[in-house]
Amino acid sequence: MSTDMAASTRPAERANFAGRLAGWASKARPFLSIPIVLGLWEGIIVFFAVEPFVFPAPTAIAVALVNGLFGGSYISGLQVTLTEIGAGFALGSVTGLGLGILLVSVPMLNRVVFPWVVAIQTVPKVAIAPLMVVWFGFGIQSKILIVALTCLFPVLVNTIAGLRSTDPDRVALVRALCGSRWQLLRYVHLPSALPYIFAGLNTAIVFAVIGAIVGEFVGARSGIGVLILQANYNLDLAAVFALLTLIAIVGVLLNIAVRFIERKICFWNARSSS
């Protein structure tokens, strides 16, 4: 009997293992192109004898990245940039969420305020950044505000879209049970809007990285953007590419972190589990 049961469970175990293996393979597939691209890149640089100050090879970029990280300059600059990204993202997201709830709750305010928000968002952040530096100085405060302005609009628009997509039958049910406006918002509107809100947060976290670097380009004492400008002035393109690689990795990791939080909070949403 036990032998028959063990034999019957083996195909199921093999099927489960094959399923897990296929899942791992599908997740690893996007990374398979990386060594191919880097190998072709290195080969072209060596074959055509391209000068490092024109276009660096991947090996030179890797050496610059390792030297910068172990030398400490990249770490200190990254700490400043991450502080700007984190504080600006939090400020812009909370402001966008609160403003979105307010505009949906007060339609008259929506007609008055929303065009101003769109107008501010239309102005390029490169044009706003010098004003922030003049008003708030070369410190971290001006960069935080630039990042916040960059993150505000996607969170605001998605919050408004999410709150307006609530099932009217659920709203009618809560009102029939004499639920308050706060209960309606907490138990009906916000849960329905969470997938939309996280869509805005996923966009905002990428914009936050861009906003921080743009702010540092315009005027800053430290940060990854300052290091990129210094390396560019010195024609050290290997260091420039190394810093760009570092900030790209940071952006990907931050986006993954937001998506992980989304999967934990919006566990009922099929899109967040993908």
C-alpha positions in Angstrom: 0.0 0.0 0.0 2.7 2.4 1.0 4.7 1.5 -2.1 1.7 2.3 -4.3 1.1 5.6 -2.6 4.8 6.6 -3.0 4.6 5.7 -6.7 1.5 7.8 -7.2 3.0 10.8 -5.6 6.1 10.8 -7.7 4.4 12.1 -10.9 2.8 14.9 -8.9 6.2 15.9 -7.4 7.8 15.8 -10.8 5.0 18.0 -12.2 5.4 20.5 -9.3 9.2 20.6 -9.8 8.7 21.1 -13.5 6.3 23.9 -12.8 8.7 25.6 -10.4 11.5 25.2 -12.9 9.5 26.7 -15.7 8.6 29.7 -13.4 12.3 30.2 -12.6 13.2 30.0 -16.3 10.5 32.6 -17.2 11.8 35.0 -14.5 15.4 34.5 -15.6 14.7 34.9 -19.3 15.0 38.7 -19.4 18.4 38.5 -17.8 19.8 36.1 -20.4 20.3 39.0 -22.9 22.6 40.9 -20.6 25.8 38.8 -21.1 25.1 38.7 -24.9 24.7 42.5 -25.1 27.8 43.1 -22.9 29.9 40.6 -24.9 28.9 42.2 -28.2 29.6 45.6 -26.7 33.1 44.6 -25.5 33.9 42.9 -28.8 33.0 46.0 -30.9 35.0 48.3 -28.6 38.1 46.0 -28.9 37.7 45.3 -32.7 37.3 48.9 -33.7 39.8 50.2 -31.0 37.4 52.8 -29.8 39.0 55.3 -27.4 37.8 55.2 -23.8 36.9 59.0 -23.8 34.6 58.3 -26.8 32.8 55.2 -25.6 34.0 53.0 -22.7 34.0 49.2 -22.7 31.9 47.3 -20.2 35.0 46.1 -18.4 36.2 49.7 -17.9 32.7 50.7 -16.6 32.8 47.7 -14.2 36.2 48.8 -12.9 35.1 52.4 -12.4 31.9 51.2 -10.6 33.9 48.9 -8.2 36.5 51.6 -7.6 33.9 54.2 -6.9 31.9 52.0 -4.5 34.9 50.8 -2.6 36.4 54.3 -2.6 33.4 55.6 -0.8 32.6 58.5 -3.1 29.7 56.7 -4.8 28.3 55.5 -1.5 28.2 59.0 0.0 26.7 60.5 -3.2 24.1 57.6 -3.3 23.1 58.3 0.3 22.3 61.9 -0.5 20.4 61.0 -3.7 18.4 58.3 -1.9 17.4 60.7 0.8 16.1 63.1 -1.8 14.3 60.4 -3.6 12.7 58.9 -0.4 11.7 62.2 1.1 10.4 63.7 -2.1 8.5 60.5 -3.1 6.8 60.4 0.3 5.9 64.1 0.2 4.6 64.0 -3.3 2.7 60.8 -2.9 1.0 61.8 0.3 0.1 65.2 -1.2 -1.2 63.6 -4.4 -3.2 61.1 -2.5 -4.7 63.7 -0.1 -5.4 66.2 -2.9 -7.0 63.5 -5.1 -9.4 62.5 -2.2 -10.2 66.2 -1.7 -10.9 66.9 -5.3 -13.2 63.9 -5.7 -15.0 64.8 -2.5 -15.5 68.5 -3.5 -16.4 68.7 -7.3 -16.3 72.5 -7.3 -12.8 72.5 -5.9 -11.8 70.0 -8.6 -12.9 72.4 -11.3 -10.9 75.2 -9.8 -7.7 73.4 -8.6 -7.1 70.7 -11.1 -6.3 73.0 -14.1 -3.6 74.7 -11.9 -2.1 71.3 -11.1 -2.0 70.4 -14.8 -0.4 73.7 -15.6 2.3 73.2 -13.0 2.9 69.7 -14.2 3.2 70.8 -17.8 6.1 73.1 -17.0 9.3 71.1 -17.4 11.1 70.4 -14.2 14.3 71.5 -15.7 12.8 75.0 -15.8 11.4 74.8 -12.3 14.6 73.5 -10.8 16.6 76.7 -11.0 13.8 78.5 -9.2 13.8 76.0 -6.4 17.6 76.4 -6.0 17.2 80.2 -5.8 14.3 80.0 -3.3 15.6 77.1 -1.1 19.3 77.0 -1.7 21.8 74.3 -2.9 20.9 72.0 0.0 18.7 69.0 0.0 15.5 70.9 0.5 15.3 72.1 -3.1 15.8 68.7 -4.5 13.2 67.2 -2.2 10.6 69.7 -3.5 11.6 69.0 -7.1 11.1 65.3 -6.6 7.8 65.9 -4.8 6.5 68.0 -7.7 7.5 65.2 -10.1 5.7 62.5 -8.1 2.6 64.4 -7.3 0.8 64.3 -10.6 0.8 60.6 -11.4 -0.4 59.7 -7.9 -3.1 62.5 -8.1 -4.4 61.4 -11.4 -4.5 57.7 -10.5 -6.1 58.5 -7.2 -8.9 60.4 -8.8 -9.4 57.7 -11.5 -9.5 55.0 -8.8 -12.0 56.8 -6.5 -14.3 57.4 -9.4 -14.2 53.8 -10.5 -15.9 52.6 -7.3 -18.8 50.2 -7.8 -22.0 52.3 -7.3 -23.8 49.4 -5.8 -21.3 49.2 -3.0 -21.7 53.0 -2.4 -25.5 52.6 -2.4 -25.3 49.7 0.1 -23.1 51.7 2.6 -25.4 54.7 2.3 -28.5 52.5 2.9 -26.8 51.2 6.1 -26.4 54.9 7.2 -22.6 54.8 6.8 -20.7 58.0 7.3 -18.6 59.7 4.6 -15.5 58.5 6.4 -16.7 54.9 6.5 -17.6 55.1 2.8 -14.1 56.4 2.0 -12.3 53.9 4.2 -14.2 50.7 3.4 -15.4 51.3 -0.2 -13.6 54.0 -2.1 -10.0 53.5 -1.0 -10.0 49.7 -1.3 -11.4 50.1 -4.8 -8.9 52.7 -5.7 -5.8 51.0 -4.3 -4.8 49.3 -7.6 -5.0 52.6 -9.3 -3.0 54.4 -6.5 -0.2 51.8 -6.7 -0.1 52.2 -10.5 0.6 55.9 -9.8 3.2 55.0 -7.2 5.0 52.7 -9.6 5.2 55.6 -12.0 6.1 58.1 -9.4 9.0 56.2 -7.9 10.7 56.2 -11.4 10.0 59.8 -11.8 11.5 60.5 -8.3 14.9 59.2 -9.5 14.7 61.4 -12.6 13.7 64.4 -10.5 16.5 64.0 -8.0 19.1 63.8 -10.7 17.7 66.8 -12.6 17.7 68.8 -9.4 21.4 67.9 -8.7 22.3 68.8 -12.2 21.0 72.3 -11.8 22.6 73.0 -8.4 23.8 70.8 -5.6 26.8 70.2 -3.3 26.7 66.4 -3.4 24.8 63.4 -4.9 25.0 61.1 -7.9 24.1 64.0 -10.3 27.0 66.0 -9.0 29.4 63.1 -9.5 28.1 62.6 -13.1 28.8 66.2 -13.9 32.3 66.0 -12.4 33.1 62.8 -14.4 31.7 64.4 -17.5 33.8 67.5 -17.1 36.9 65.3 -16.7 35.9 63.2 -19.9 35.8 60.1 -17.6 33.0 58.4 -19.6 33.7 55.1 -17.8 32.7 56.8 -14.5 29.7 58.5 -16.1 28.4 55.1 -17.4 29.2 53.5 -14.0 27.1 56.2 -12.2 24.3 55.8 -14.7 24.4 52.1 -14.2 24.2 52.6 -10.4 21.3 54.9 -10.6 19.5 52.6 -13.0 19.9 49.7 -10.6 18.6 51.9 -7.8 15.5 52.8 -9.9 14.8 49.1 -10.8 15.1 48.1 -7.1 12.9 50.8 -5.9 10.2 49.9 -8.5 10.5 46.2 -7.4 10.0 47.3 -3.8 6.9 49.3 -4.6 5.5 46.3 -6.6 6.3 44.0 -3.7 4.3 46.2 -1.3 1.5 46.3 -3.9 1.3 42.5 -4.0 1.1 42.4 -0.2 -1.6 45.0 0.1 -3.6 44.5 -3.1 -3.5 40.7 -2.8 -6.9 40.4 -4.4 -5.9 42.2 -7.6 -4.8 40.0 -10.4 -2.6 42.7 -12.0 -0.5 43.1 -8.8 0.2 39.4 -8.6 1.7 39.3 -12.1 
